[in-house]
Amino acid sequence: MENNNEMELGRIKKSETTDIVIRKTIYKGETGIDIREYIKSERYTGWSKNGVRILLKDWPDFKKIVDSV
């Protein structure tokens, strides 16, 4: 699922029906990293509202926090 405004970087399986997907995206002219749930089930297939978008300019601060874990 890639287009000119997004590039999938990786996936982590959360459950049988849900993956955590990390994508580099461009939204309203700003590049960011989107970490969001993608659901595949009989009732619904697509992006969940559950997730977060971190602007690329804020990524070093976010990475520093994650690295401290």
KALIN-V117523 format. One record per backbone hydrogen bond with DSSP energy under -1.0 kcal/mol. NH is the residue of the N-H (numbers start at 1). CO is the residue of the C=O. Records with the same first field share a line. If there is no record, write none. Layout:
BEGIN
NH->CO + CO
END
This chain:
BEGIN
6->3
7->24
9->22
10->22
12->20
14->18
15->18
19->38
20->12
21->36
22->10
23->34
24->7
25->32
26->5
27->30
30->27
32->25
33->54
34->23
35->52
36->21
37->50
38->19
39->46
40->17
41->44
46->39
48->37
52->35
54->33
56->31
58->55
62->58
63->59
64->60
65->61
66->62
67->63
69->66
END
